[in-house]
Amino acid sequence: MADTDLVTFSDVMLTPDPSRTVIRPFNIEYPGPFKVEGHPRASRVIDRVLSLTTDELHTERARVTASLDERHRDVDAMLLHRFGEVMATVQDSRTITHDQQVLIGAYLSEEYSFEAAALFNPSMVLHPEQDDAPEGGLRFILSLRGIGEGHVSSVTFRTGSWSPTQGFAVDRASPTAVPPRIEPSDRGATDGGPTRLYCGGSREVSETVLFPILPSQRQGIEDMRLVRFFDGEAHHYLGTYTAFSGSETRCEMLRGEDFKTFEMQPMRGTVAATKGMALFPRKIDGRYAMLGRQDNENIWYLTSDDILTWNGGTRIVEPKWPWEYIQMGNCGSPIEIDEGWLVLTHGVGSVRNYCIGACLLDKDDPTRLLARLTDPLIAPSPDERDGYVPNVVYSCGGIVHERTLLLPFGVADNFASFATVDVGRLVAAMA
């Protein structure tokens, strides 16, 4: 990362770990010409499992258990749940034993390494529990974008702490990861309604993983921008993210109070089919407020009476300096400080270099741009420019603690690191 005299970089890095996996459905079917109505391919697999002798069944059952027990919890329950999902799609009235059910669930499941290729684009929010915070510091929760097989993006979480004397510390991730579960009655997002996800088996935040489970997300859940939203009475954890089906993108919203149970819901309106929306942490003049980049070039300000419906908007920040000539966008939800709304930005310049910048919006009227950095706050470093996507530094959101900006950021779409910036000096450096 290109150092400026404003930024203090941390030595802490988060790198992808291919050993962290989840069990997800392995869906199989015949190609079109070979399909037979009422005889799905899964039925043939069931037939083969039921044909095993008792010894063969026990041998295969033991092999599955030995393979999965090393890094997964409640394996039988998980595979039995998968068996139930499969049987809901086939017509089969035969008596199936417990071991046969477990094995059928195993054959129609797969182990998926959700961050094997990359772990980047973090977003940071204040942890709801601060009892163990270091002196003068805080506890935080990170969301990160993990990329696994097939360039599919998922959301994973970490916890950690920061203090002026100790700097950043990220808690060791659990070796166990828990996939989301959708109950049949909660599959609402397929037709535009809410979908509830359950990760009740998670014993700590790092065990929760959100990977694509809906048609709109088939190719990825990308760049979660978490925000601790205050509704006037209490704080709620919300997140905006890009759902990518493989051909179309749309913005969706996540609600998650305990990071074990979530609700996903698509946004509506003319701006919903874009990327990179970031919610303000409170209402402004009685309305929800959002930053967007619906023209893929500028930063826009939007307001709405409905947190899920977004139309129109006002263009508020345009490319001005060479490092942002191609396009601009936000790097997370605006942060309220004494001087106004601090907005972390990204600018795209020559050879598709992504840099992180910052600007200041008026607190009462965020359409007014008060000041902005003329040079990048963080730029790709010659020593760390290589990765999944070279020449990129990017963040999905930081927080301010007692006039210190805590900024997590991704490098080269590969790994994540951290930096701090004195807010007073940052604002003074703007023009």
LOVEX-834118 format. One record per residue (C-alpha): residue in one letter; y, x, z. Coordinates in Angstrom, 1 decimal. Each point is the difference from the previous one (the first is absolute). Layout:
<sepas>
r,v,u,w
a,Y,X,Z
...
</sepas>
This chain:
<sepas>
r,v,u,w
m,0.0,0.0,0.0
a,3.4,1.3,-0.9
d,1.7,0.6,3.4
t,3.6,-1.0,0.7
d,1.9,0.9,3.1
l,-0.2,-3.7,1.0
v,-3.8,-0.2,0.2
t,-2.5,1.4,2.5
f,-3.5,0.0,-1.4
s,-3.1,-0.4,2.2
d,-3.2,2.0,-0.5
v,-2.1,-3.1,0.5
m,-1.7,-1.2,-3.1
l,-2.4,-2.9,-0.7
t,-2.5,0.8,-2.7
p,-2.7,-2.2,-1.6
d,-3.4,-0.2,1.7
p,-2.9,-1.0,-2.3
s,-2.3,-0.4,3.0
r,1.9,-3.2,1.1
t,-1.7,-2.9,-1.7
v,-0.3,-3.8,0.3
i,-2.8,-2.3,-1.1
r,1.1,-2.4,-2.7
p,-1.8,-2.5,-2.3
f,-1.8,1.4,-2.9
n,0.2,-2.8,-2.6
i,-2.4,0.1,-2.9
e,-0.5,-2.2,-3.0
y,-1.5,0.1,-3.4
p,2.2,0.5,-3.1
g,1.0,-3.2,-1.8
p,-2.9,-0.2,-2.5
f,-2.6,0.6,2.8
k,1.3,-2.6,2.5
v,-2.2,-3.0,0.7
e,1.7,-3.0,1.7
g,-1.3,-0.5,3.5
h,-1.8,3.4,0.1
p,2.5,2.6,1.2
r,-1.0,3.7,0.0
a,0.1,0.0,3.8
s,-3.0,-2.3,0.0
r,-2.1,2.6,-1.8
v,0.9,2.5,2.8
i,-1.0,-2.5,2.6
d,-3.4,-0.5,-1.7
r,-0.6,3.7,0.0
v,0.8,0.3,3.7
l,-2.3,-2.9,0.9
s,-2.8,1.7,-2.0
l,0.0,3.1,2.3
t,-3.0,0.4,2.2
t,0.6,0.1,3.8
d,-0.3,3.8,0.0
e,2.3,0.4,-3.0
l,2.6,-2.4,1.6
h,0.0,1.9,3.3
t,0.3,3.4,-1.8
e,2.9,-1.1,-2.1
r,1.6,-1.8,3.0
a,-0.1,3.2,2.0
r,1.5,2.0,-2.8
v,3.0,-2.3,-0.2
t,0.5,0.1,3.7
a,-0.1,3.8,0.1
s,2.4,0.2,-2.8
l,2.7,-2.4,1.3
d,-0.3,0.3,3.8
e,1.6,3.5,-0.1
r,3.5,-1.3,-0.8
h,-0.1,-3.8,0.3
r,-0.2,-2.4,2.9
d,-2.0,-3.2,0.3
v,-1.8,0.7,-3.3
d,-2.5,-2.9,0.3
a,2.7,-2.5,0.6
m,2.0,1.3,-2.9
l,-2.9,-0.2,-2.4
l,-1.1,-3.4,1.2
h,3.5,-1.2,-0.7
r,-0.3,1.3,-3.5
f,-3.4,-1.7,-0.3
g,1.7,-3.3,0.9
e,2.7,0.6,-2.7
v,-2.7,0.6,-2.6
m,-2.1,-3.0,0.9
a,3.0,-2.2,-0.4
t,0.0,0.9,-3.7
v,-3.7,-0.4,-0.7
q,-2.5,-2.9,0.3
d,-2.9,1.3,2.1
s,-1.9,-2.1,2.6
r,-2.6,2.6,0.9
t,-0.5,1.2,3.6
i,1.6,3.4,0.3
t,-0.7,2.2,3.1
h,2.7,1.9,1.9
d,-1.0,3.4,-1.5
q,0.0,-1.5,-3.5
q,3.4,-1.5,0.5
v,1.4,3.4,1.2
l,-1.5,1.8,-3.0
i,1.3,-2.6,-2.5
g,3.4,0.4,1.5
a,-0.3,3.8,-0.3
y,-1.1,-0.1,-3.7
l,3.1,-2.2,-0.8
s,2.4,2.2,1.9
e,1.5,3.4,-0.6
e,1.6,2.8,2.0
y,3.6,0.6,-1.2
s,2.1,3.1,0.8
f,3.4,-1.6,0.0
e,2.1,3.2,0.3
a,-2.3,2.5,-1.8
a,2.7,1.0,-2.6
a,3.3,-0.4,1.8
l,1.8,-1.1,3.2
f,3.8,-0.4,-0.4
n,3.1,-2.2,-0.1
p,0.2,-0.7,3.7
s,2.0,-2.7,1.8
m,0.9,0.2,3.7
v,0.8,-2.6,2.6
l,0.4,0.0,3.8
h,-3.4,-0.5,1.8
p,-0.1,-3.2,2.0
e,-1.3,2.0,3.0
q,2.3,2.7,1.3
d,-1.5,0.7,3.5
d,-1.5,3.3,-1.2
a,3.1,1.1,-1.9
p,1.0,3.7,0.6
e,3.2,0.6,2.1
g,3.0,-0.7,-2.2
g,-2.2,-1.1,-2.9
l,-2.1,-2.9,-1.3
r,-3.3,-1.1,-1.3
f,-0.3,-1.2,-3.7
i,-2.3,-1.6,-2.4
l,-0.4,1.3,-3.6
s,-1.3,-1.8,-3.0
l,-1.2,2.3,-2.9
r,-1.2,-0.6,-3.5
g,-3.5,1.4,-0.5
i,-1.5,0.4,-3.5
g,-3.7,-0.1,-0.5
e,-2.6,-0.3,-2.8
g,1.4,-1.6,-3.2
h,3.6,0.8,1.0
v,0.0,-3.1,2.3
s,2.7,0.0,2.7
s,-0.6,-1.3,3.6
v,2.0,0.0,3.2
t,-1.0,2.0,3.0
f,1.7,0.5,3.3
r,0.7,2.8,2.6
t,1.7,0.2,3.3
g,2.0,2.8,1.4
s,3.0,1.1,2.1
w,3.2,2.0,-0.3
s,2.4,1.6,2.5
p,2.8,2.4,-0.3
t,-1.9,2.8,1.7
q,-3.5,-0.7,-1.3
g,0.7,-1.1,-3.5
f,-2.5,-2.1,-1.9
a,-3.6,-0.5,1.1
v,-2.4,-2.3,-1.9
d,-3.0,-1.3,1.9
r,-3.4,1.0,-1.4
a,-1.4,-2.7,-2.3
s,-3.1,-1.7,1.1
p,-3.1,0.9,-2.1
t,-0.7,-3.7,-0.2
a,1.9,-2.3,-2.4
v,-0.2,-3.8,0.1
p,0.4,-2.0,-3.2
p,1.8,-3.3,-0.1
r,-1.9,-3.3,0.1
i,1.1,-3.2,-1.6
e,-1.5,-3.2,1.3
p,-0.8,-2.5,-2.8
s,2.7,-2.4,1.1
d,2.7,2.7,-0.1
r,-0.1,1.0,-3.7
g,3.3,-1.6,-0.6
a,1.8,2.8,-1.8
t,-2.2,-0.5,-3.1
d,2.1,-3.1,-0.7
g,3.3,1.1,1.5
g,-0.6,-0.9,3.7
p,-0.5,2.3,3.0
t,-3.2,2.0,0.6
r,-1.0,1.0,3.5
l,-1.8,3.4,0.4
y,-2.0,0.9,3.0
c,-0.7,3.5,1.2
g,-1.2,-1.0,3.4
g,-2.5,2.9,0.2
s,2.9,2.5,0.1
r,0.3,1.6,3.4
e,3.1,2.0,-0.9
v,2.6,-0.3,-2.7
s,-1.4,2.9,-2.2
e,-3.2,-1.9,-0.5
t,1.7,-2.9,-1.8
v,-0.1,0.3,-3.8
l,1.4,-2.5,-2.5
f,-1.6,0.5,-3.4
p,0.3,-2.4,-3.0
i,-1.8,-3.2,0.5
l,1.9,-2.5,-2.2
p,0.3,-0.2,-3.8
s,3.7,0.9,0.2
q,-0.9,3.2,1.8
r,-3.0,1.1,-2.0
q,1.4,3.4,-0.9
g,2.0,0.6,3.2
i,2.2,-0.9,3.0
e,2.8,2.5,-0.5
d,2.9,1.4,2.0
m,0.1,-2.1,3.1
r,3.5,-0.2,1.4
l,-0.4,-1.0,3.7
v,2.9,-1.4,1.9
r,0.4,-1.2,3.6
f,1.8,-3.2,-0.6
f,2.1,-1.7,2.7
d,0.3,-3.8,-0.4
g,2.5,-0.4,2.8
e,-2.6,-0.4,2.7
a,-2.9,2.4,-0.6
h,-1.0,2.8,-2.3
h,-2.7,-0.4,-2.6
y,-1.7,2.5,-2.2
l,0.4,-0.8,-3.7
g,-0.7,2.1,-3.1
t,0.8,-0.3,-3.7
y,-2.3,1.6,-2.5
t,-0.9,0.0,-3.7
a,-3.2,-1.7,-1.0
f,-1.4,1.3,-3.3
s,-2.7,-2.0,-1.8
g,-0.6,2.7,-2.6
s,2.3,-1.7,-2.5
e,2.8,-1.7,2.1
t,2.0,0.8,3.1
r,1.4,-2.3,2.6
c,1.6,0.4,3.4
e,-1.9,-1.4,3.0
m,0.8,-0.2,3.7
l,-2.2,1.1,2.9
r,0.4,-1.3,3.6
g,-2.0,1.7,2.7
e,0.9,-0.2,3.7
d,-3.0,2.0,1.4
f,-1.1,2.0,-3.1
k,-3.4,-1.7,0.3
t,0.9,-3.4,-1.5
f,2.2,-0.3,-3.0
e,1.4,-2.6,-2.3
m,0.7,0.8,-3.7
q,2.1,-2.3,-2.1
p,1.5,0.4,-3.5
m,3.7,-0.1,-0.5
r,1.6,-2.5,-2.4
g,3.1,-0.1,-2.2
t,1.3,2.0,-2.9
v,-0.2,3.3,1.9
a,-3.5,-0.4,1.2
a,-1.6,1.7,-3.0
t,1.6,3.4,0.8
k,-0.6,2.9,2.2
g,1.6,1.7,3.0
m,1.6,-2.8,2.0
a,1.1,0.8,3.5
l,0.9,-2.6,2.7
f,3.0,0.5,2.3
p,-1.1,0.0,3.7
r,2.1,-3.1,0.8
k,1.8,-2.9,-1.7
i,3.5,0.6,-1.3
d,2.4,-3.0,0.2
g,-3.0,-2.2,0.8
r,-2.0,1.0,-3.0
y,-2.9,2.3,-0.7
a,1.1,3.1,-1.9
m,-2.0,2.3,-2.3
l,0.5,3.1,-2.1
g,-1.6,0.0,-3.4
r,0.0,1.9,-3.3
q,-0.9,-2.8,-2.5
d,1.5,1.7,-3.0
n,-1.9,3.3,0.7
e,3.3,1.9,0.1
n,2.3,-1.1,2.8
i,-0.1,-1.1,3.7
w,0.7,-3.7,0.4
y,0.9,-2.2,3.0
l,-1.6,-3.4,0.4
t,0.3,-2.8,2.5
s,-2.2,-3.1,0.6
d,-0.6,-2.9,2.4
d,-3.7,0.4,-0.6
i,-1.5,3.4,0.9
l,-2.5,-0.4,-2.9
t,2.3,-1.2,-2.8
w,2.4,2.5,-1.7
n,2.2,-0.6,-3.0
g,3.1,1.6,-1.6
g,1.7,2.7,2.0
t,2.9,2.3,-0.2
r,-0.2,3.6,-1.4
i,1.5,2.2,2.7
v,-1.1,3.7,-0.6
e,-0.2,1.5,-3.5
p,-1.1,3.5,-1.1
k,2.9,2.4,0.2
w,-1.3,3.5,0.6
p,-2.3,2.0,-2.3
w,-3.0,-0.2,2.4
e,0.1,-3.8,-0.3
y,1.0,-0.5,-3.7
i,-3.3,-1.7,-0.9
q,-0.2,-2.6,2.8
m,0.5,-0.7,3.7
g,-1.7,-2.0,2.6
n,-0.3,-0.3,3.8
c,-2.3,2.1,2.2
g,-0.6,-2.8,2.5
s,1.8,-2.6,2.0
p,3.7,0.6,0.8
i,0.6,1.4,3.5
e,2.9,-1.4,2.1
i,2.2,2.7,1.5
d,3.5,-0.1,1.4
e,1.6,0.9,-3.3
g,-1.8,-2.7,-2.1
w,-3.4,-0.3,-1.7
l,-1.6,3.4,-0.7
v,-2.1,-0.3,-3.2
l,-2.4,2.7,-0.9
t,-0.2,0.2,-3.8
h,-2.1,1.6,-2.7
g,1.5,1.4,-3.2
v,-1.9,0.9,-3.1
g,1.4,2.8,-2.1
s,-1.0,2.4,-2.7
v,-3.8,0.6,-0.6
r,-0.6,-3.0,2.2
n,0.9,1.8,3.2
y,0.2,-2.4,3.0
c,2.5,0.9,2.7
i,0.9,-1.7,3.3
g,3.7,-0.8,0.6
a,2.0,-2.3,2.2
c,3.0,-2.4,-0.1
l,1.9,-2.2,2.4
l,0.7,-3.7,-0.4
d,2.5,-2.1,1.8
k,-1.6,-1.7,3.1
d,1.6,-3.4,-0.6
d,0.0,0.1,-3.8
p,-2.8,2.1,-1.3
t,1.2,-0.4,-3.6
r,2.7,2.5,0.9
l,-1.2,3.6,-0.5
l,2.0,2.1,2.5
a,-1.4,3.5,-0.8
r,-2.9,1.9,-1.5
l,-1.4,3.5,-0.1
t,1.0,2.0,-3.0
d,-3.1,2.3,0.2
p,-3.6,-0.9,1.0
l,-1.0,0.0,3.6
i,-3.5,1.1,-0.9
a,-1.1,1.3,-3.4
p,-3.3,1.2,-1.4
s,-0.7,3.6,1.0
p,-1.3,2.6,-2.4
d,-2.6,0.9,2.6
e,-1.2,-3.6,0.5
r,0.7,-1.7,-3.3
d,-3.6,-0.3,-1.2
g,-2.2,-3.0,0.8
y,-1.3,-3.3,-1.3
v,3.5,-0.6,-1.5
p,2.0,3.2,-0.1
n,3.7,0.3,0.9
v,0.2,-2.9,2.3
v,1.3,-0.5,3.6
y,0.1,-3.7,1.1
s,0.1,-2.0,3.2
c,-0.5,-3.7,0.8
g,2.1,0.0,3.1
g,1.1,1.9,3.1
i,1.6,-1.0,3.3
v,3.0,1.2,2.0
h,-0.4,1.0,3.7
e,3.2,0.8,1.9
r,1.8,1.3,-3.1
t,-2.9,1.9,-1.4
l,-1.6,-1.1,-3.2
l,-3.8,0.3,0.1
l,-1.1,0.2,-3.7
p,-3.6,0.0,-1.1
f,-0.5,0.8,-3.7
g,-2.6,0.5,-2.6
v,-0.3,3.1,-2.2
a,-1.3,0.1,-3.6
d,-1.9,-3.3,0.6
n,-2.4,2.1,2.0
f,0.8,0.5,3.7
a,2.6,-1.0,2.6
s,2.3,1.9,2.2
f,3.0,-0.5,2.3
a,3.6,0.9,0.5
t,3.0,-0.7,2.3
v,3.6,-0.4,-0.8
d,3.0,-0.3,2.3
v,1.6,-3.4,-1.0
g,3.6,1.1,0.8
r,-0.3,3.0,-2.3
l,-1.7,-2.0,-2.7
v,2.8,-2.6,-0.1
a,2.6,2.7,0.0
a,-1.6,1.7,-3.0
m,0.4,-3.2,-2.1
a,2.8,-0.5,-2.4
</sepas>
